[in-house]
Amino acid sequence: MMRGGMGNMQKMMKQMQKMQKDMQKAQEDLSTKTIEGTAGGGMVTVVVNGNKEVVDVAIKPEVVDPDDIEMLQDLVLAATNDALKKMEELTNETMGQFTKGMNLPGMF
């Protein structure tokens, strides 16, 4: 006799719902975090939040050369990409814990 089939299904649904809640909370926590990216040895600092929005840019005055705007643009770009990459890694780390060890089709 196959007993407990429905009970297992309900248990699994409960676990899925809990996981969804936990994932939502983790995403909310992430969106409040900020990460700093730098370039030029800290001459340019860019801060992004968990929603991958740039929230702050700091440029040290000594790196500002009116004759070399291109270098400054490159530093801002590099610092922004650095910050975004770090935030991406943090996001993958945080959200990855939910999919680890699970074989759910359609979920990566």
Buried (B, 14 or more C-beta within 10 A) or exposed (E): EEEEEEEEEEEEEEEEEEBEEEBEEBBEEBEEBEBBBBBBEEBBBBBBBBEBEBEEEEBEEEBEEEEEEEBBEBBBEBBBEBBBEBBEEBBEEBEEEBEEEEEEEEEE
